[in-house]
Amino acid sequence: MIEGRPVRVCVDVAGGDHAPTEILAGVMSASSAEQELDIILTGPEDIVVPFAAERERVTAHPTTEVILMDEHPASAVRSKKDSSIVVGCRLVREGAADAFFSAGSTGACMAAGTLMMGRIAGVARPAIATVIPTTASPTVLLDVGANADCKPEHLLAFAHMGRAYAETVLEITGPTVGLLNIGEEPTKGSTLAIEAHALMTTGVSRFCGNIEGRDILTGAVDVIVTDGFTGNVALKLLEGTSRTLLAQVKEAMTSSPLNRMAAAVLAPSLKALKKRLDPDTYGGAPLLGVNGVCIIGHGSSNASAVAAGIGVAARAARADLPSRIAAAVDPATS
């Protein structure tokens, strides 16, 4: 509940590889799972109006334009003011919605979120975060693509924003922070990494120093900070490796009658492991640093991933994530 009313999450029905079918299926799942949730749909009138008319706690806000994945994000956001993404972000800015979720163009979501919602005071660069399943508790990795070129002070702000998200949405008490680098020593790495390390040492609570790529999946820290170029490469490497390993395991376990028998015995445990390691379980990627809640789903999101993303958006809105980030970046605002 937000001030005595259900939380309102706006969902982009037109975004994603499997829109609108999987998006609408995710909306139904999220709505059924949580009664104190109202959903606003942005997208083509012939899709959102009939769907909303048949369901409680779902309303339609028809839009006439769609931003395609291959369009230039900033140009599309400026030219397509009645697109499902731009309108969704505008509804959050106007207070008609508490959060926005889209599985559409990441660049367009980032541009619309920044332009429509505005940046939180003290945040020079909003960052995209993602939750990485690990052998311990999940880890927040940021930035994963919003800012290819960063300054040390940007990474310092990322650390504060990542901690706020870990506390607010993942409910991690006193999250620890690590700086992704090529070595553990403070003098290792690029000039950016060395200077960022110095800033975080004195400016970030529970800063654990540098961590290396091998530490990402171990849960060594709760928040991992890096620039958007490095973070995106690391994320895509993890995704590709995961897909390859799962395919190889599946091939090995179905390669003979004996192996298939063994697979049948192990199936429940393997399914549980797959679910625990599935990043879709943790919802989409939040755009941190904007003055509103904006969650970006993977382009290939299925219904379960969409439902999880809507759930994350609702939790972040209830906890007033933007205010938590504002206080973390500038304690004087708290």
N, C-alpha and C positions, 0 to 999 in steps of 0.2 A: 504494500500500500504506500502511496505517496500523498501525505496530507489528507488522509481519509478517503482516497479514491484509488482505483486500480492503476497500475503503471501502464502507460501507453507506448507501445513500440510500433514504429512505422516500418513496414517491410516493402522493399522494392520487388515487385512481382516480375518485372521484365529482365532482371539481371541474372546471369549465370548460364552455363552450358545447357542446363536442363530446365530452364524456365519455359512456361510457368508451372508445369506439372509438379516438379519436385518442390518448388517454392511453396505452392499451395498445400501440398501434402505436409510439408514441414510446419506451415501455419496451423493446420488442423491438429497436428500432434502437439505443438506448443500450447495451443489454446485449450486442448483437452487436459493437458498435464497441470495447468495452472489456472485456477478460477479468477484470481485477482490480476488478470492481464487482459487489456484491450489491445486489439491490433488494427492498425490503419494500413490499408493497401494502396500503394501508388503503382500505376501501370495503365495499360489500355482499358478503356471503359467497358468493352465487350467481355473482358476477363474479370475485372475486379468488382463490377457492379452486381452481376448475377451471383458470384461467389459469396459476397458479403450479404446479399439479400436473404440467403438461406441459412445464415449462421448468426448466433448471438455473439456479442462482444467483438464483432468484426465489422469495420466500416470501410467504405470505398472512397478514395480520393483520386478520381481518374486523371490521367495525364495524357498528353498527345504526342510526346516524343520519347525516344529511347536512345541512350548513348551506347554505341556499339563498341565491342572490345578493341577494334582496330583504329578507332578514332583518336586523335590527339586529345588527351584528357582536358587540359586547360582550355583549349579552343572550344571543345564540345560543351564544356560546362558553361562557358560564356555565351555560346550561340544557342544552346538548347535549354532555355530557361524553364520550359515546361516538361523537362524529362523527369522520369521516375526518380532518378538519383538526386537531381537538384531540388525538386519539390520536397522530397523526403527530408533532406538536410534543412531546407527552409522551414518546414513544419516544426522541427526541433528548435530552431532559432526563435520562432514566433511563440513557442510554448504550447503549440497544439499537440505535440508529441514529446515524449520524454527521452526517446532513443530512436536510432535508425539502424536498420540492418539491410545489407545488400550483398549479393554474390556476383554483382556486375563488375565492371572495370575498376581495378584497384586504383589506378591513377585518377579516374574520374571521381571516385569516392573521396580520395584524398584531397583533390582540388575543390570539390563541392563542399566537403566538410570544413576545409580551411576558409574558403570564401564566404560560405553561408553562415557558419557558426562562429567564425572568428577564432583567433588564438587566445589562449589563457594568458593573462598578464604575466610576463616573465619568461614565456616560452617563445624562443626565436624560431625553432623548427619543430613542428609536430612530428611524431615518430610512429611508425607502425610496429606493433609488438605481436608476438605469437607465443603460444604456450607449447613448450616442447615436453612430450612425455619422457620421463627418465626412469632409471631403476629405483629411484627414491621418489620424492614428491615432484610434481611438475615444475618446470623452470620457465620463466618469462625471458624471451630473447628479443632485444630491440637495439637498434632499428633493423628492420628486415627489408628495406627498400625505399623508404620515403626520401632519404637524404644520402646520395652517393658520396658527396663531399661534406665533411664535417669539420668543425673547430672543437678544440678541447672543451670549451664551455657548453657546447651542444651535448657532448657525451655526459657531462656532469648533470645536465637537466634530464637526459634520458634515464640516468640512474635514479633520480628522484621520482620520475614518472613511473618507472618500472616497479619501484618499491610500493608506490601508492596503489598500483593495479594489483600487485601480488597480495597486498593486505586487504583490499576492498573486494575483489572478485574471487581470488583463490583462497582467501581467509588464512593467509600465512602470517603468523605473528613474528614481528621483527625480521623481515626477510633480509637475507645476506645478498651482497652484490659482488660480482666479479667482472673484470675488464678482459675481453677476449684479446689475446695477444699471442706472439710466437714463442714466448718464454715466460717463466714465472718472475724473473728478476725485474725490479722497477725500471732498470735502465735498458731493458730489451724493447725491440719493436721500433715502429716509426716515430717520428717527432710527435705526431698526433697522439699516439698511445702513451708515450713518455709524459707528455704534458697533461694529458687527461688523468693519468695515474696520480700525478702530483695533486691535481685538483680534488680528486675523489678521496685521497688519503685524509685530507683535512675537512672535506665538505660533505661526505656521505656516511651516514650511520651504517655500521656493520659492513664496511668495505673490506673484502678479503684479498684484494690485490689482483694480480693477473691470473687468468686461467687459460689453458690451451685448448685447441679444438678437441682433443681426446677427452676433455672433461665435460663437454656439453651434455652428454647423455648419462652422466654418472650422478647428476643431482648435487654436484659439489657446492653450488650456490643456488639461491632462489631466483636471482635476476642476473642475466648476462648482458653486458652493454658493449656495443660496437657501432661502427658507422654502417650506413645502409647498404653500401656496396658489399662489404665483407659479410654482413648479416644475411643478405639475400643469397650470396653464394653458399654460405654455410647451410641455410635452410634448404635450398634446392638440392644440395649434396645429400643431406639427411633424407629428404623425400625420395630421391632416386635410389639411394642405397636401400632404404626400407622396401621399396617396391621390388627391387631386384632380389633381395634376400627372401622375401615372402614367396616370390615366384619360384625361386630355386628350391625352397623347402617344399612347396606344393608339388613340384615336379618330382622331387626325390621320394616323397611319401605316396605317390601314385604310380611309381615306375614299375611295380611288380605286385602280384597278388599278396605276397607276404607283407610288403610295405603298406599296402592298403588296409590290411587287417590291423597293423600297428597304428595306422593313422586313425582308424575308427575308435581304438581304445583311447588315443590321446586327444581326440577331437574336442571334448569339453574344455580341457585345459588350454588347448591351442586357441579356441575361440575366446576364452577369457583373457588370454595374453594379448590377442589381437585387439580386443576392445580396449584394454588398458593402454596399449601403445598407440591407439588410433587418435591422431590430433583432433579429429572431428568431435571427439567426446568433450573437448574443452571449448567448443564454439569457434567463432571466427576470430579475426585479428583486429584488435581495437586500434583506432587512430587516436593516440594519446597526445594531449596538448591543445586540442580544440575545445571550445567552450560549449560542449555538448557531448552526448554519447553516440559514437559512430563505430559500428562493428562491421568489418568487411569479411565476408565469407569467401572461401575458395571458389573459383569459377566452376569447378566440377562438383560443387556441393550437392549431396542427395538430400532427401527429406530429413533424415536424422541429423545431418550436419546443420541444416537450416533451423530445425527445432532447437538444437543446442545453441546456435548463434543468437536466436531470439531470446533464449533463456539467459545467456550471458548479458545481452543488452538490458534485459529487465533487472538483473541483479546490479549491474553497474549504475543504472538510473536510480534504483532504490537507495543505493549507498551514496548517491550524489558524487560520483567519481570525479567530475570536473572540479568540484570544490576541494576534494581531497588532494588532487594534483596541484591546484593553486596554492594550497597551504604547504605542500611539500616543496614546491619550487621556491616559494617566497613565504616563509613562516610568518611574516608580518601581516599577511592577509588572513591568517586563521583567527 
